[in-house]
């Protein structure tokens, strides 16, 4: 019957129940990620305009004509920059005669040149620019930046720009999951964000007791004035643990850092496995071997997450898997997620933390005054001071992200109110 055919074709009865894996990652860390329905956009000479925007961006001087705010990931033209841009863009005609369009295009080009870095925010593979998810270290080949940013980065990298899409509708993760009648999820690092989960989604966090007592040990926290000294110390720690017969999982914040450490280990003749966005097809196989005796695995922080790391009896007897954290992340929860790769299900395991004043979170969040600490005679910092700086920087980062999420949610709610007369939100 017609009714039966309709039932067979029905894929979703409505937004009734959502079960979210790694709930804090989806509901909090990625809450600002928009879900976008997009369609192909007509070029109308946009590729040429993007090329011109990148050329114009090269003509401007940092500091005097534009400023970069890495914390807010924002580029702004100064008054002098606005005047200089109008002067050098006037012969080009077209959209360059409109001040608002001119400045928006060049600010986007400045972002492409200065705020988005290869092997950190994206990688180039087989002629394509693929976004690297900062939370997982994996690539997102089906996603692209909007408003011409993706095409400008492709042009910057010497690639053929892809076709642009224009958004037809969008909704944030926060508003999307609020529309479900019931939401549930699980994660090992949700307790710190329980207040936000309750205020945004109306969800309560319940702690589940451990099935077995934890045997996790901290081997130490080491902080250095300069990053070069930190990397040398990390190599020595890896050699020490390998000599004891233990496997080591080293978590780096970026793809570039993972490859830098890999190069240092090659120089030291230390065999190892490298896992980042370039090896994502081999992810499960590499992580499954990470618990073998003397196995060294370098991975971007969350690469391989979700794959079990089995340990042999010999490895458990030697102390289990050793995890090395190469740099603090913006969130303490992400640090704990990496550390939680060892000492699972009652196994033995240990972790070690390394940091420096030149790490991104310290440099960006705490500003230039920390560079004075890099001029001391001793290459190391007292562990209490390094831990204090890292904790303060992480609190600033978490507070900033929390503020941005609230601002986005407020904007979404206001948009819903403005569009209420239409019966739906755009």
C-alpha positions as CSV (number, residue, x, y, z in Angstrom):
1,X,0.0,0.0,0.0
2,X,1.0,3.7,-0.2
3,X,1.3,3.9,3.5
4,X,3.7,0.9,3.7
5,X,5.9,2.4,0.9
6,X,6.1,5.7,2.8
7,X,7.1,3.9,6.0
8,X,9.9,2.0,4.2
9,X,11.3,5.2,2.9
10,X,11.2,7.0,6.2
11,X,14.7,7.4,7.6
12,X,14.2,9.6,10.6
13,X,10.9,9.9,12.6
14,X,12.1,13.1,14.3
15,X,14.7,14.4,16.7
16,X,13.7,12.2,19.6
17,X,16.7,10.6,21.1
18,X,20.4,11.2,20.6
19,X,23.2,9.1,22.1
20,X,26.5,10.9,21.8
21,X,29.9,9.2,22.0
22,X,32.7,11.4,23.6
23,X,29.9,13.7,24.6
24,X,32.1,16.5,25.9
25,X,34.0,16.7,22.6
26,X,30.9,17.0,20.5
27,X,28.7,19.1,22.9
28,X,31.4,21.4,24.2
29,X,34.7,21.4,22.2
30,X,32.9,21.4,18.8
31,X,29.9,23.4,19.9
32,X,30.9,26.3,17.8
33,X,31.2,24.2,14.7
34,X,28.3,25.0,12.4
35,X,26.3,22.3,10.6
36,X,25.8,23.8,7.1
37,X,23.7,22.9,4.2
38,X,25.5,24.4,1.1
39,X,25.0,24.5,-2.6
40,X,27.4,25.3,-5.4
41,X,28.0,29.0,-6.0
42,X,28.7,30.7,-9.3
43,X,32.3,31.9,-9.7
44,X,31.7,35.4,-11.1
45,X,35.5,35.9,-11.3
46,X,36.0,35.1,-7.6
47,X,39.2,33.1,-8.2
48,X,40.8,36.2,-9.7
49,X,39.6,38.3,-6.9
50,X,41.1,35.9,-4.3
51,X,44.4,36.0,-6.2
52,X,44.4,39.8,-6.1
53,X,43.4,39.8,-2.4
54,X,46.5,37.6,-1.6
55,X,48.7,39.9,-3.6
56,X,47.3,43.0,-1.8
57,X,47.8,41.3,1.5
58,X,51.5,40.9,0.7
59,X,51.9,44.6,0.3
60,X,50.7,45.5,3.8
61,X,53.1,45.7,6.8
62,X,52.3,43.8,10.0
63,X,51.9,46.1,13.1
64,X,51.6,49.4,11.3
65,X,49.0,48.5,8.7
66,X,47.3,45.4,10.2
67,X,47.3,43.5,13.5
68,X,47.0,39.8,14.2
69,X,45.3,38.5,17.3
70,X,46.1,34.8,17.5
71,X,44.0,34.3,20.7
72,X,40.8,35.5,19.0
73,X,42.0,34.3,15.5
74,X,41.3,37.8,14.1
75,X,43.0,40.1,11.7
76,X,42.3,43.8,11.7
77,X,43.3,46.6,9.4
78,X,44.6,49.8,11.0
79,X,43.6,53.3,9.8
80,X,46.9,53.4,7.9
81,X,46.2,50.0,6.4
82,X,42.8,51.1,5.2
83,X,44.3,54.1,3.5
84,X,47.2,52.1,2.0
85,X,44.8,49.4,0.7
86,X,42.6,51.9,-1.0
87,X,45.6,53.4,-2.7
88,X,47.1,50.2,-4.1
89,X,43.7,48.6,-5.0
90,X,42.3,51.6,-6.9
91,X,43.7,50.5,-10.3
92,X,42.1,47.1,-10.1
93,X,38.5,48.2,-10.4
94,X,35.7,45.7,-9.9
95,X,35.0,44.9,-6.2
96,X,38.0,46.8,-5.2
97,X,36.2,50.1,-5.6
98,X,33.8,49.1,-2.7
99,X,35.5,49.8,0.6
100,X,33.6,47.2,2.6
101,X,34.2,44.4,0.1
102,X,37.8,45.5,-0.4
103,X,38.6,45.4,3.3
104,X,36.7,42.1,3.9
105,X,38.5,40.3,1.1
106,X,42.0,41.5,2.2
107,X,41.3,40.7,5.9
108,X,40.4,37.1,4.8
109,X,43.6,37.0,2.7
110,X,45.6,38.1,5.7
111,X,44.0,35.3,7.7
112,X,44.9,32.8,5.1
113,X,48.5,34.0,5.0
114,X,49.2,34.5,8.7
115,X,46.7,32.6,10.9
116,X,46.4,29.3,9.1
117,X,49.5,27.3,8.9
118,X,50.3,24.2,6.9
119,X,50.7,20.9,8.9
120,X,49.0,22.6,11.8
121,X,45.6,23.7,10.6
122,X,45.6,21.8,7.3
123,X,47.7,19.6,5.1
124,X,48.1,19.4,1.4
125,X,47.5,15.9,0.0
126,X,47.0,14.9,-3.6
127,X,46.4,18.4,-4.7
128,X,43.8,19.1,-2.1
129,X,43.8,21.2,1.1
130,X,42.3,19.2,3.9
131,X,41.4,20.7,7.2
132,X,42.9,19.1,10.3
133,X,40.5,18.8,13.2
134,X,42.3,20.5,16.1
135,X,40.5,18.3,18.7
136,X,41.3,14.9,17.1
137,X,44.3,15.5,14.8
138,X,42.4,13.8,12.0
139,X,41.6,15.3,8.6
140,X,38.2,16.4,7.6
141,X,38.3,16.0,3.7
142,X,34.6,16.8,3.3
143,X,34.7,20.1,5.1
144,X,35.9,23.5,3.9
145,X,36.3,27.0,5.2
146,X,33.8,29.5,4.0
147,X,33.8,33.0,2.5
148,X,36.7,32.2,0.2
149,X,39.1,31.4,2.9
150,X,39.6,27.8,1.7
151,X,40.2,28.9,-1.9
152,X,42.7,31.5,-0.7
153,X,44.6,28.9,1.2
154,X,44.6,26.6,-1.9
155,X,46.0,29.4,-4.0
156,X,48.6,30.2,-1.3
157,X,49.7,26.6,-1.5
158,X,49.9,26.6,-5.3
159,X,46.9,24.3,-5.7
160,X,44.0,24.7,-8.1
161,X,41.2,26.4,-6.1
162,X,38.2,24.2,-5.6
163,X,34.6,25.3,-6.4
164,X,33.1,27.4,-3.8
165,X,29.8,26.6,-2.0
166,X,27.4,29.1,-0.6
167,X,25.5,28.3,2.7
168,X,21.8,27.6,2.3
169,X,21.1,27.0,5.9
170,X,23.1,26.6,9.1
171,X,22.7,25.6,12.7
172,X,25.3,25.2,15.5
173,X,25.8,22.0,17.4
174,X,24.4,23.7,20.5
175,X,21.1,24.5,18.8
176,X,20.9,21.2,16.9
177,X,21.2,19.0,20.0
178,X,18.8,21.3,22.0
179,X,16.1,20.3,19.5
180,X,16.3,16.6,20.6
181,X,13.7,15.6,23.2
182,X,16.2,13.3,24.9
183,X,20.1,13.5,24.8
184,X,22.5,11.2,26.6
185,X,26.2,10.5,26.2
186,X,29.4,9.3,27.9
187,X,33.0,10.5,28.3
188,X,35.8,10.1,30.8
189,X,36.3,13.9,31.0
190,X,32.9,15.5,31.4
191,X,32.9,16.5,35.1
192,X,34.8,19.8,34.5
193,X,32.1,21.0,32.1
194,X,29.1,19.8,34.0
195,X,27.8,23.4,34.7
196,X,27.9,24.3,31.0
197,X,26.2,21.0,30.0
198,X,23.4,21.7,32.4
199,X,22.9,25.4,31.4
200,X,23.0,24.8,27.7
201,X,21.5,21.4,27.2
202,X,19.7,20.7,30.6
203,X,21.9,17.6,31.1
204,X,23.2,16.3,34.4
205,X,26.5,14.6,34.8
206,X,26.7,11.4,36.8
207,X,30.1,9.9,37.8
208,X,30.4,6.2,37.4
209,X,32.8,4.5,39.9
210,X,35.9,2.7,38.5
211,X,35.5,-1.0,38.0
212,X,39.1,-1.5,39.1
213,X,41.4,0.7,41.2
214,X,43.6,3.0,39.0
215,X,47.3,2.2,38.9
216,X,48.3,5.3,37.0
217,X,51.5,7.0,38.1
218,X,53.0,10.4,37.2
219,X,56.7,10.2,36.4
220,X,57.2,14.0,36.5
221,X,56.6,17.3,34.9
222,X,59.5,19.2,33.2
223,X,59.4,22.7,32.0
224,X,62.0,24.5,29.9
225,X,62.7,28.1,28.9
226,X,63.2,27.1,25.2
227,X,61.4,24.6,23.0
228,X,64.7,23.2,21.6
229,X,65.8,22.1,25.1
230,X,62.3,20.5,25.7
231,X,62.6,18.4,22.5
232,X,66.1,17.2,23.6
233,X,64.7,16.1,27.0
234,X,61.8,14.3,25.3
235,X,64.1,12.3,23.1
236,X,66.2,11.3,26.2
237,X,63.0,10.3,28.1
238,X,62.0,8.1,25.2
239,X,65.4,6.4,25.1
240,X,65.2,5.8,28.8
241,X,61.8,4.2,28.7
242,X,62.7,2.1,25.6
243,X,65.8,0.8,27.3
244,X,63.7,-0.4,30.2
245,X,61.6,-2.4,27.7
246,X,58.4,-0.3,28.0
247,X,56.3,1.0,25.1
248,X,55.9,4.8,24.8
249,X,53.1,6.8,23.4
250,X,54.1,10.4,22.7
251,X,51.3,12.9,22.1
252,X,52.0,16.1,20.1
253,X,49.7,19.0,19.6
254,X,50.2,19.4,15.9
255,X,51.2,17.4,12.8
256,X,54.3,19.6,12.4
257,X,55.4,18.8,16.0
258,X,55.0,15.1,15.4
259,X,57.1,15.2,12.3
260,X,59.7,17.3,14.1
261,X,60.1,14.8,16.9
262,X,60.2,12.0,14.4
263,X,63.1,13.6,12.7
264,X,64.9,14.0,16.0
265,X,64.4,10.3,16.8
266,X,65.7,9.3,13.4
267,X,68.9,11.3,14.1
268,X,69.2,9.5,17.4
269,X,68.6,6.1,15.6
270,X,65.5,5.4,17.7
271,X,63.0,3.2,15.8
272,X,59.4,4.4,16.0
273,X,56.0,4.7,14.4
274,X,54.5,8.0,13.3
275,X,50.8,8.5,13.4
276,X,49.2,11.8,12.3
277,X,46.7,12.9,9.6
278,X,49.0,11.6,6.8
279,X,48.7,8.1,8.1
280,X,45.1,8.1,9.1
281,X,44.3,5.0,6.9
282,X,46.8,3.0,9.1
283,X,45.6,4.4,12.4
284,X,44.0,1.4,14.0
285,X,46.9,-0.9,13.0
286,X,49.5,1.5,14.4
287,X,47.7,2.0,17.7
288,X,47.1,-1.7,18.2
289,X,50.9,-2.2,18.2
290,X,51.6,0.7,20.5
291,X,51.6,-1.5,23.6
292,X,54.3,-3.9,22.4
293,X,57.6,-3.9,24.3
294,X,60.0,-1.1,23.2
295,X,57.4,0.2,20.7
296,X,57.6,4.0,20.3
297,X,54.5,5.7,18.8
298,X,54.4,9.4,18.1
299,X,50.8,10.6,17.5
300,X,48.9,13.8,17.4
301,X,47.1,14.0,20.6
302,X,43.8,12.2,19.8
303,X,44.9,10.1,16.9
304,X,44.0,6.5,17.5
305,X,41.5,7.3,20.2
306,X,38.9,4.6,20.5
307,X,41.3,1.8,19.5
308,X,42.4,-0.4,22.4
309,X,46.1,-0.7,23.2
310,X,46.6,-4.3,24.4
311,X,49.6,-4.9,26.7
312,X,51.6,-8.1,27.0
313,X,52.3,-9.6,30.4
314,X,55.9,-8.7,30.1
315,X,55.0,-5.0,29.4
316,X,52.6,-4.9,32.4
317,X,55.4,-6.3,34.6
318,X,57.7,-3.5,33.5
319,X,55.2,-0.8,34.4
320,X,52.8,-0.8,31.4
321,X,52.5,1.9,28.8
322,X,54.2,5.2,29.3
323,X,52.6,8.3,27.9
324,X,54.5,11.5,27.2
325,X,52.6,14.8,26.8
326,X,54.8,17.2,24.7
327,X,52.7,20.3,25.3
328,X,49.7,21.4,27.2
329,X,46.5,21.8,25.3
330,X,44.0,24.6,25.6
331,X,41.8,22.4,27.7
332,X,42.9,20.3,30.7
333,X,40.3,17.8,29.6
334,X,42.3,17.1,26.4
335,X,45.5,16.6,28.4
336,X,43.6,14.1,30.6
337,X,42.3,12.3,27.5
338,X,45.8,11.7,26.2
339,X,47.0,10.6,29.6
340,X,44.1,8.3,29.9
341,X,45.5,6.2,27.0
342,X,47.6,4.4,29.6
343,X,46.7,2.5,32.8
344,X,43.3,1.4,31.4
345,X,41.1,-1.2,33.0
346,X,43.3,-1.6,36.0
347,X,46.6,-2.0,34.1
348,X,49.8,-0.3,35.3
349,X,50.9,2.8,33.4
350,X,52.6,6.1,33.8
351,X,52.8,9.5,32.2
352,X,55.2,12.5,32.0
353,X,54.6,16.1,31.0
354,X,57.0,18.4,29.1
355,X,56.5,22.1,28.4
356,X,58.3,25.2,27.5
357,X,57.8,29.0,27.5
358,X,57.8,28.9,23.6
359,X,54.8,26.5,23.5
360,X,51.8,28.0,21.7
361,X,49.5,28.1,24.7
362,X,52.0,30.0,26.9
363,X,53.1,32.3,24.1
364,X,49.6,33.2,22.8
365,X,47.7,33.2,26.1
366,X,50.2,34.8,28.5
367,X,51.9,37.2,26.0
368,X,55.4,38.5,25.6
369,X,56.2,39.0,29.3
370,X,56.9,35.2,29.5
371,X,59.7,35.5,27.0
372,X,61.8,37.2,29.7
373,X,61.8,33.8,31.5
374,X,63.5,32.4,28.3
375,X,66.6,34.5,28.9
376,X,67.7,32.8,32.1
377,X,71.0,30.9,32.4
378,X,69.4,27.6,33.4
379,X,67.6,25.8,30.5
380,X,64.9,24.6,32.9
381,X,62.2,26.2,35.0
382,X,61.1,25.1,38.4
383,X,58.4,22.6,38.0
384,X,56.0,24.5,40.2
385,X,56.5,27.6,38.1
386,X,56.0,25.8,34.8
387,X,52.9,24.1,36.1
388,X,51.5,27.4,37.4
389,X,52.0,29.1,34.0
390,X,50.4,26.2,32.2
391,X,47.4,26.2,34.5
392,X,46.9,29.9,34.2
393,X,47.2,29.8,30.4
394,X,44.7,26.9,30.2
395,X,42.2,28.7,32.5
396,X,42.4,31.8,30.2
397,X,41.9,29.6,27.1
398,X,39.0,27.7,28.6
399,X,37.3,30.9,29.7
400,X,37.8,32.4,26.3
401,X,36.3,29.4,24.5
402,X,33.4,29.3,27.0
403,X,32.7,33.0,26.3
404,X,32.7,32.4,22.6
405,X,30.3,29.4,22.9
406,X,27.9,31.5,24.9
407,X,28.1,34.4,22.5
408,X,27.3,32.0,19.6
409,X,24.4,30.5,21.5
410,X,23.0,33.9,22.3
411,X,23.2,34.9,18.6
412,X,21.4,31.7,17.6
413,X,18.6,32.4,20.1
414,X,18.2,36.0,18.9
415,X,18.1,34.8,15.3
416,X,15.3,32.3,16.2
417,X,13.4,35.1,17.9
418,X,13.7,37.4,14.9
419,X,12.6,34.7,12.5
420,X,9.8,33.4,14.7
421,X,7.1,35.0,12.5
422,X,8.1,32.7,9.6
423,X,7.6,29.6,11.7
424,X,11.2,28.5,11.2
425,X,14.8,29.7,11.9
426,X,17.1,30.3,9.0
